Amino acid sequence: MSFFKPSAEPVSNKSVARLQALIWILIYGGLLTLVLGLSVQRIDDPIGWSMVVVGGIVAAVGFVLIYVRSRINVGP
């Protein structure tokens, strides 16, 4: 029994593959910026909060793009 099963249709479209890479970059980059903003907030409050807000927005865009990617039909 394998935990990960191969998908029925592998991604063959280059733009969809780029979208998947962009999604993970946005999520991880946004969360990293958010955490760094919480750290910077101890030293400089306005810059820290702006980093937290920007990081949260970037991560949220990544999560929304996951939904968008799930609605894209990839043909053979």
C-alpha positions in Angstrom: 0.0 0.0 0.0 1.4 3.3 -1.0 0.3 6.5 0.6 0.9 8.7 -2.5 -0.9 7.5 -5.5 0.0 8.7 -9.0 -2.5 11.2 -10.3 -4.8 10.2 -13.2 -3.6 13.1 -15.4 -0.1 14.4 -14.8 0.5 18.1 -15.4 1.5 18.5 -19.0 0.8 22.2 -19.4 3.8 24.5 -18.7 1.6 27.4 -17.5 -0.1 25.1 -15.0 3.3 23.9 -13.7 4.4 27.5 -13.4 1.2 28.3 -11.5 1.9 25.5 -9.1 5.5 26.7 -8.5 4.2 30.3 -7.9 1.6 29.1 -5.4 4.2 27.5 -3.2 6.6 30.5 -3.5 3.8 32.8 -2.5 2.7 30.7 0.5 6.1 30.0 1.9 7.4 33.6 1.2 4.3 35.1 2.7 4.5 33.0 5.9 8.2 33.7 6.2 7.6 37.4 5.9 4.8 37.2 8.4 7.0 35.5 11.0 9.9 37.9 10.3 7.5 40.8 10.8 6.5 39.4 14.2 10.2 39.3 15.1 10.9 42.8 13.8 7.8 44.2 15.6 9.7 44.0 18.9 12.2 46.5 17.7 10.2 48.7 15.3 6.4 48.4 15.6 5.3 50.1 12.3 7.7 48.2 10.1 6.9 44.9 11.9 3.1 45.3 11.5 3.5 46.3 7.8 5.6 43.1 7.2 3.0 41.0 9.0 0.2 42.5 6.9 2.0 42.1 3.6 3.1 38.5 4.5 -0.5 37.6 5.4 -1.8 39.0 2.2 0.8 37.2 0.0 0.1 33.9 1.8 -3.6 34.4 1.4 -3.1 35.0 -2.4 -1.2 31.7 -2.5 -4.1 29.9 -0.8 -6.6 31.4 -3.1 -4.5 30.3 -6.1 -4.8 26.7 -4.8 -8.5 26.9 -5.3 -8.0 28.5 -8.8 -5.6 25.7 -9.7 -8.2 23.1 -8.6 -10.7 24.5 -11.1 -8.3 24.4 -14.1 -8.9 21.5 -16.5 -5.7 20.1 -17.9 -6.1 18.4 -21.2 -3.8 15.7 -22.5 
